[in-house]
Amino acid sequence: MEESKKKIAAMTAVLYYLQCEEEDARYGMDAGRHPPQAQEGGFWSFSGRQSQMMLRSMAQMRLFPGWRG
């Protein structure tokens, strides 16, 4: 009996969620939700990424004596 109640509650929750999503789509409520846009960095962020990549490649080539990464 208890397992049956849990199944009914889960099905009701899923149906309620689907109904709310359908209503949102019908009335255009979804128009305000947009995924966040990636920020364009510019020169300094590109320079920082480039220097990090250069440091890692130099470490992989073992150009730093005594450095253990």
N, CA, C and O atoms as CSV, one atom per row, in Angstrom:
chain,resi,resn,atom,element,x,y,z
A,1,MET,N,N,0.822,-1.195,0.000
A,1,MET,CA,C,0.000,0.000,0.000
A,1,MET,C,C,0.865,1.257,0.000
A,1,MET,O,O,0.586,2.217,-0.719
A,2,GLU,N,N,1.927,1.238,0.823
A,2,GLU,CA,C,2.804,2.398,0.923
A,2,GLU,C,C,3.536,2.644,-0.393
A,2,GLU,O,O,3.705,3.794,-0.799
A,3,GLU,N,N,3.972,1.576,-1.064
A,3,GLU,CA,C,4.670,1.714,-2.347
A,3,GLU,C,C,3.733,2.275,-3.408
A,3,GLU,O,O,4.158,3.056,-4.260
A,4,SER,N,N,2.483,1.889,-3.365
A,4,SER,CA,C,1.499,2.392,-4.314
A,4,SER,C,C,1.296,3.904,-4.141
A,4,SER,O,O,1.165,4.632,-5.125
A,5,LYS,N,N,1.271,4.364,-2.902
A,5,LYS,CA,C,1.110,5.797,-2.646
A,5,LYS,C,C,2.305,6.588,-3.174
A,5,LYS,O,O,2.151,7.687,-3.707
A,6,LYS,N,N,3.504,6.010,-3.017
A,6,LYS,CA,C,4.710,6.686,-3.509
A,6,LYS,C,C,4.684,6.799,-5.029
A,6,LYS,O,O,5.052,7.834,-5.584
A,7,LYS,N,N,4.251,5.738,-5.698
A,7,LYS,CA,C,4.179,5.764,-7.162
A,7,LYS,C,C,3.167,6.802,-7.636
A,7,LYS,O,O,3.422,7.544,-8.585
A,8,ILE,N,N,2.031,6.845,-6.974
A,8,ILE,CA,C,0.995,7.810,-7.347
A,8,ILE,C,C,1.495,9.235,-7.122
A,8,ILE,O,O,1.247,10.118,-7.944
A,9,ALA,N,N,2.193,9.461,-6.019
A,9,ALA,CA,C,2.726,10.792,-5.737
A,9,ALA,C,C,3.769,11.198,-6.783
A,9,ALA,O,O,3.794,12.349,-7.220
A,10,ALA,N,N,4.622,10.262,-7.181
A,10,ALA,CA,C,5.640,10.566,-8.183
A,10,ALA,C,C,5.008,10.878,-9.528
A,10,ALA,O,O,5.409,11.829,-10.200
A,11,MET,N,N,4.016,10.080,-9.926
A,11,MET,CA,C,3.337,10.316,-11.202
A,11,MET,C,C,2.604,11.653,-11.192
A,11,MET,O,O,2.596,12.366,-12.195
A,12,THR,N,N,1.992,11.992,-10.067
A,12,THR,CA,C,1.285,13.263,-9.950
A,12,THR,C,C,2.258,14.433,-10.073
A,12,THR,O,O,1.960,15.433,-10.726
A,13,ALA,N,N,3.416,14.301,-9.445
A,13,ALA,CA,C,4.411,15.372,-9.520
A,13,ALA,C,C,4.903,15.569,-10.952
A,13,ALA,O,O,5.063,16.703,-11.404
A,14,VAL,N,N,5.141,14.472,-11.665
A,14,VAL,CA,C,5.606,14.568,-13.049
A,14,VAL,C,C,4.527,15.194,-13.924
A,14,VAL,O,O,4.828,16.057,-14.749
A,15,LEU,N,N,3.295,14.779,-13.760
A,15,LEU,CA,C,2.202,15.339,-14.555
A,15,LEU,C,C,2.010,16.828,-14.258
A,15,LEU,O,O,1.745,17.616,-15.166
A,16,TYR,N,N,2.146,17.211,-12.983
A,16,TYR,CA,C,2.015,18.622,-12.616
A,16,TYR,C,C,3.131,19.440,-13.257
A,16,TYR,O,O,2.892,20.535,-13.767
A,17,TYR,N,N,4.355,18.903,-13.229
A,17,TYR,CA,C,5.487,19.598,-13.841
A,17,TYR,C,C,5.271,19.769,-15.334
A,17,TYR,O,O,5.489,20.856,-15.869
A,18,LEU,N,N,4.846,18.715,-16.011
A,18,LEU,CA,C,4.608,18.800,-17.453
A,18,LEU,C,C,3.504,19.797,-17.777
A,18,LEU,O,O,3.589,20.528,-18.764
A,19,GLN,N,N,2.474,19.824,-16.949
A,19,GLN,CA,C,1.380,20.759,-17.161
A,19,GLN,C,C,1.867,22.203,-16.998
A,19,GLN,O,O,1.480,23.078,-17.772
A,20,CYS,N,N,2.711,22.453,-15.999
A,20,CYS,CA,C,3.247,23.803,-15.796
A,20,CYS,C,C,4.140,24.218,-16.966
A,20,CYS,O,O,4.077,25.364,-17.412
A,21,GLU,N,N,4.965,23.303,-17.464
A,21,GLU,CA,C,5.818,23.613,-18.606
A,21,GLU,C,C,4.978,23.922,-19.840
A,21,GLU,O,O,5.306,24.830,-20.604
A,22,GLU,N,N,3.910,23.180,-20.034
A,22,GLU,CA,C,3.023,23.408,-21.175
A,22,GLU,C,C,2.360,24.777,-21.080
A,22,GLU,O,O,2.260,25.490,-22.078
A,23,GLU,N,N,1.907,25.147,-19.881
A,23,GLU,CA,C,1.288,26.457,-19.692
A,23,GLU,C,C,2.298,27.577,-19.923
A,23,GLU,O,O,1.970,28.601,-20.522
A,24,ASP,N,N,3.526,27.380,-19.445
A,24,ASP,CA,C,4.566,28.393,-19.666
A,24,ASP,C,C,4.809,28.595,-21.156
A,24,ASP,O,O,4.939,29.727,-21.623
A,25,ALA,N,N,4.870,27.506,-21.890
A,25,ALA,CA,C,5.111,27.602,-23.330
A,25,ALA,C,C,3.918,28.240,-24.034
A,25,ALA,O,O,4.087,29.003,-24.985
A,26,ARG,N,N,2.722,27.929,-23.569
A,26,ARG,CA,C,1.520,28.449,-24.203
A,26,ARG,C,C,1.399,29.958,-24.018
A,26,ARG,O,O,0.994,30.666,-24.940
A,27,TYR,N,N,1.744,30.448,-22.841
A,27,TYR,CA,C,1.567,31.865,-22.549
A,27,TYR,C,C,2.845,32.677,-22.741
A,27,TYR,O,O,2.878,33.859,-22.397
A,28,GLY,N,N,3.878,32.074,-23.275
A,28,GLY,CA,C,5.102,32.800,-23.556
A,28,GLY,C,C,5.905,33.159,-22.325
A,28,GLY,O,O,6.647,34.142,-22.342
A,29,MET,N,N,5.780,32.400,-21.269
A,29,MET,CA,C,6.519,32.684,-20.044
A,29,MET,C,C,7.992,32.348,-20.194
A,29,MET,O,O,8.821,32.832,-19.423
A,30,ASP,N,N,8.322,31.532,-21.169
A,30,ASP,CA,C,9.692,31.077,-21.347
A,30,ASP,C,C,10.554,32.138,-22.023
A,30,ASP,O,O,11.771,31.971,-22.112
A,31,ALA,N,N,9.954,33.220,-22.500
A,31,ALA,CA,C,10.693,34.225,-23.248
A,31,ALA,C,C,11.759,34.908,-22.401
A,31,ALA,O,O,12.770,35.349,-22.947
A,32,GLY,N,N,11.573,35.011,-21.106
A,32,GLY,CA,C,12.534,35.682,-20.246
A,32,GLY,C,C,13.719,34.824,-19.855
A,32,GLY,O,O,14.719,35.343,-19.357
A,33,ARG,N,N,13.627,33.530,-20.067
A,33,ARG,CA,C,14.704,32.634,-19.658
A,33,ARG,C,C,15.661,32.399,-20.817
A,33,ARG,O,O,15.318,31.747,-21.803
A,34,HIS,N,N,16.845,32.933,-20.683
A,34,HIS,CA,C,17.877,32.705,-21.688
A,34,HIS,C,C,19.138,32.231,-20.971
A,34,HIS,O,O,19.417,32.679,-19.858
A,35,PRO,N,N,19.896,31.341,-21.583
A,35,PRO,CA,C,21.137,30.927,-20.942
A,35,PRO,C,C,22.126,32.087,-20.904
A,35,PRO,O,O,22.116,32.935,-21.796
A,36,PRO,N,N,22.961,32.133,-19.906
A,36,PRO,CA,C,23.913,33.248,-19.823
A,36,PRO,C,C,24.882,33.223,-21.000
A,36,PRO,O,O,25.335,32.162,-21.429
A,37,GLN,N,N,25.183,34.388,-21.501
A,37,GLN,CA,C,26.089,34.505,-22.637
A,37,GLN,C,C,27.533,34.453,-22.156
A,37,GLN,O,O,27.868,34.940,-21.076
A,38,ALA,N,N,28.367,33.858,-22.975
A,38,ALA,CA,C,29.787,33.824,-22.653
A,38,ALA,C,C,30.360,35.226,-22.796
A,38,ALA,O,O,30.042,35.941,-23.747
A,39,GLN,N,N,31.183,35.604,-21.874
A,39,GLN,CA,C,31.741,36.945,-21.899
A,39,GLN,C,C,32.963,36.979,-22.804
A,39,GLN,O,O,33.820,36.097,-22.755
A,40,GLU,N,N,33.022,38.006,-23.623
A,40,GLU,CA,C,34.213,38.194,-24.428
A,40,GLU,C,C,35.246,38.874,-23.557
A,40,GLU,O,O,34.967,39.889,-22.918
A,41,GLY,N,N,36.417,38.319,-23.537
A,41,GLY,CA,C,37.425,38.833,-22.634
A,41,GLY,C,C,38.142,40.046,-23.170
A,41,GLY,O,O,38.096,41.115,-22.561
A,42,GLY,N,N,38.792,39.902,-24.277
A,42,GLY,CA,C,39.593,40.993,-24.781
A,42,GLY,C,C,41.062,40.614,-24.748
A,42,GLY,O,O,41.423,39.444,-24.625
A,43,PHE,N,N,41.887,41.620,-24.860
A,43,PHE,CA,C,43.321,41.386,-24.963
A,43,PHE,C,C,43.904,40.731,-23.719
A,43,PHE,O,O,44.660,39.765,-23.823
A,44,TRP,N,N,43.555,41.256,-22.529
A,44,TRP,CA,C,44.213,40.773,-21.320
A,44,TRP,C,C,43.807,39.357,-20.971
A,44,TRP,O,O,44.645,38.582,-20.508
A,45,SER,N,N,42.562,38.994,-21.175
A,45,SER,CA,C,42.177,37.619,-20.871
A,45,SER,C,C,42.807,36.653,-21.868
A,45,SER,O,O,43.202,35.546,-21.501
A,46,PHE,N,N,42.900,37.071,-23.126
A,46,PHE,CA,C,43.562,36.225,-24.124
A,46,PHE,C,C,45.034,36.072,-23.780
A,46,PHE,O,O,45.596,34.983,-23.895
A,47,SER,N,N,45.656,37.163,-23.360
A,47,SER,CA,C,47.068,37.128,-22.994
A,47,SER,C,C,47.301,36.201,-21.804
A,47,SER,O,O,48.287,35.466,-21.776
A,48,GLY,N,N,46.409,36.232,-20.833
A,48,GLY,CA,C,46.537,35.359,-19.663
A,48,GLY,C,C,46.418,33.898,-20.036
A,48,GLY,O,O,47.193,33.069,-19.560
A,49,ARG,N,N,45.452,33.574,-20.886
A,49,ARG,CA,C,45.300,32.179,-21.327
A,49,ARG,C,C,46.511,31.732,-22.113
A,49,ARG,O,O,46.983,30.605,-21.959
A,50,GLN,N,N,47.014,32.621,-22.961
A,50,GLN,CA,C,48.168,32.278,-23.785
A,50,GLN,C,C,49.399,32.015,-22.918
A,50,GLN,O,O,50.151,31.074,-23.173
A,51,SER,N,N,49.602,32.840,-21.901
A,51,SER,CA,C,50.771,32.636,-21.041
A,51,SER,C,C,50.630,31.347,-20.228
A,51,SER,O,O,51.622,30.657,-19.996
A,52,GLN,N,N,49.419,31.016,-19.795
A,52,GLN,CA,C,49.210,29.750,-19.079
A,52,GLN,C,C,49.527,28.557,-19.972
A,52,GLN,O,O,50.179,27.607,-19.538
A,53,MET,N,N,49.066,28.606,-21.220
A,53,MET,CA,C,49.347,27.506,-22.149
A,53,MET,C,C,50.846,27.397,-22.419
A,53,MET,O,O,51.378,26.291,-22.511
A,54,MET,N,N,51.532,28.541,-22.549
A,54,MET,CA,C,52.961,28.526,-22.801
A,54,MET,C,C,53.714,27.934,-21.607
A,54,MET,O,O,54.644,27.148,-21.784
A,55,LEU,N,N,53.309,28.315,-20.390
A,55,LEU,CA,C,53.934,27.786,-19.190
A,55,LEU,C,C,53.767,26.279,-19.108
A,55,LEU,O,O,54.713,25.564,-18.778
A,56,ARG,N,N,52.581,25.799,-19.402
A,56,ARG,CA,C,52.340,24.354,-19.345
A,56,ARG,C,C,53.133,23.600,-20.396
A,56,ARG,O,O,53.675,22.529,-20.123
A,57,SER,N,N,53.202,24.163,-21.611
A,57,SER,CA,C,53.962,23.470,-22.651
A,57,SER,C,C,55.449,23.464,-22.314
A,57,SER,O,O,56.136,22.478,-22.581
A,58,MET,N,N,55.958,24.550,-21.729
A,58,MET,CA,C,57.365,24.583,-21.334
A,58,MET,C,C,57.632,23.589,-20.207
A,58,MET,O,O,58.687,22.954,-20.171
A,59,ALA,N,N,56.683,23.456,-19.295
A,59,ALA,CA,C,56.846,22.486,-18.217
A,59,ALA,C,C,56.822,21.068,-18.769
A,59,ALA,O,O,57.555,20.204,-18.289
A,60,GLN,N,N,55.985,20.821,-19.775
A,60,GLN,CA,C,55.943,19.495,-20.380
A,60,GLN,C,C,57.244,19.179,-21.115
A,60,GLN,O,O,57.669,18.025,-21.171
A,61,MET,N,N,57.866,20.205,-21.672
A,61,MET,CA,C,59.148,19.988,-22.353
A,61,MET,C,C,60.304,19.970,-21.353
A,61,MET,O,O,61.461,19.805,-21.739
A,62,ARG,N,N,59.988,20.139,-20.073
A,62,ARG,CA,C,60.954,20.097,-18.976
A,62,ARG,C,C,62.059,21.146,-19.145
A,62,ARG,O,O,63.249,20.854,-19.034
A,63,LEU,N,N,61.622,22.362,-19.416
A,63,LEU,CA,C,62.569,23.456,-19.568
A,63,LEU,C,C,62.927,24.110,-18.238
A,63,LEU,O,O,63.829,24.946,-18.180
A,64,PHE,N,N,62.226,23.734,-17.172
A,64,PHE,CA,C,62.490,24.298,-15.867
A,64,PHE,C,C,63.193,23.249,-15.011
A,64,PHE,O,O,62.550,22.303,-14.556
A,65,PRO,N,N,64.486,23.392,-14.784
A,65,PRO,CA,C,65.178,22.391,-13.959
A,65,PRO,C,C,64.690,22.455,-12.508
A,65,PRO,O,O,64.573,23.533,-11.924
A,66,GLY,N,N,64.419,21.314,-11.958
A,66,GLY,CA,C,63.984,21.242,-10.575
A,66,GLY,C,C,62.502,21.477,-10.351
A,66,GLY,O,O,62.023,21.390,-9.221
A,67,TRP,N,N,61.780,21.771,-11.406
A,67,TRP,CA,C,60.342,22.012,-11.247
A,67,TRP,C,C,59.605,20.706,-11.426
A,67,TRP,O,O,59.760,20.027,-12.441
A,68,ARG,N,N,58.808,20.357,-10.447
A,68,ARG,CA,C,58.036,19.108,-10.526
A,68,ARG,C,C,56.553,19.472,-10.489
A,68,ARG,O,O,56.044,19.938,-9.470
A,69,GLY,N,N,55.869,19.254,-11.607
A,69,GLY,CA,C,54.481,19.679,-11.706
A,69,GLY,C,C,53.469,18.639,-11.660
A,69,GLY,O,O,52.277,18.934,-11.738
